[in-house]
């Protein structure tokens, strides 16, 4: 079982389906996975892939009792001479719904295998999320806290809000905004996005999204841009 789980997690991190693991699992609950190709990897207003296309994938386990765990991986390029070429996120939490209200609390570890410790890339966050389904739209807010942000920048809080409006079964529009409050005198940052998702049931989803921010220190890696993403859930 441990060997099967390890193979499944690694396969998901590299964007490869591992249906045999899901089918043979004796664990309770359900497993879901996802793979994607995107023209860029944007995270909180900054490109994580040197403005290049990436392959991504993940695997999630819902225990059926409120607890959930998962892993997600993506290629990265920080223009650092390949000090980091991959991001692997490991996360878990507890969540549920009460009528139209949803909640989730948990933690995330961002791991960049092989990156020098001195660069301070690896970090962990704790988060809290809540949302409400109004029928015509779903709104959500979240707060993430880390005691040592990426690049040894000290503790930080990231506040985010989202809004999604379904337009039929196959199309939806959505928007999001985030505010990063940093310590050690670093300037606070704001990012935002708006886009639409077109679903082809049984095939794949296409998301086209516009990103922008007030981030200046990252130069062209934080410029406004349109990102196209093709994804498939299984």
Rosetta blueprint (number, residue, H / E / L):
1 X L
2 X H
3 X H
4 X H
5 X H
6 X H
7 X H
8 X H
9 X H
10 X H
11 X H
12 X H
13 X H
14 X L
15 X L
16 X L
17 X L
18 X L
19 X H
20 X H
21 X H
22 X H
23 X H
24 X H
25 X L
26 X L
27 X L
28 X L
29 X L
30 X E
31 X E
32 X E
33 X E
34 X E
35 X E
36 X E
37 X E
38 X E
39 X L
40 X L
41 X L
42 X E
43 X E
44 X L
45 X L
46 X E
47 X E
48 X L
49 X E
50 X L
51 X L
52 X L
53 X L
54 X E
55 X E
56 X E
57 X E
58 X E
59 X E
60 X E
61 X E
62 X E
63 X L
64 X L
65 X L
66 X L
67 X E
68 X E
69 X E
70 X E
71 X E
72 X E
73 X E
74 X E
75 X E
76 X L
77 X E
78 X L
79 X L
80 X L
81 X L
82 X L
83 X L
84 X L
85 X L
86 X E
87 X E
88 X E
89 X E
90 X E
91 X E
92 X E
93 X E
94 X E
95 X E
96 X E
97 X E
98 X E
99 X L
100 X L
101 X E
102 X E
103 X E
104 X E
105 X E
106 X E
107 X E
108 X E
109 X E
110 X E
111 X E
112 X L
113 X L
114 X L
115 X L
116 X L
117 X H
118 X H
119 X H
120 X L
121 X L
122 X L
123 X E
124 X E
125 X E
126 X E
127 X E
128 X E
129 X E
130 X E
131 X E
132 X E
133 X E
134 X L
135 X L
136 X L
137 X L
138 X E
139 X E
140 X E
141 X E
142 X E
143 X E
144 X E
145 X E
146 X E
147 X L
148 X L
149 X L
150 X L
151 X L
152 X L
153 X L
154 X L
155 X L
156 X E
157 X E
158 X E
159 X E
160 X E
161 X E
162 X E
163 X E
164 X E
165 X E
166 X E
167 X L
168 X L
169 X L
170 X L
171 X E
172 X E
173 X E
174 X E
175 X E
176 X E
177 X E
178 X E
179 X E
180 X E
181 X E
182 X E
183 X L
184 X L
185 X L
186 X L
187 X L
188 X L
189 X E
190 X E
191 X E
192 X E
193 X E
194 X E
195 X E
196 X E
197 X E
198 X E
199 X E
200 X E
201 X L
202 X L
203 X L
204 X E
205 X E
206 X E
207 X E
208 X E
209 X E
210 X E
211 X E
212 X E
213 X E
214 X L
215 X L
216 X L
217 X L
218 X L
219 X H
220 X H
221 X H
222 X H
223 X L
224 X L
225 X E
226 X E
227 X E
228 X E
229 X E
230 X E
231 X E
232 X E
233 X E
234 X L
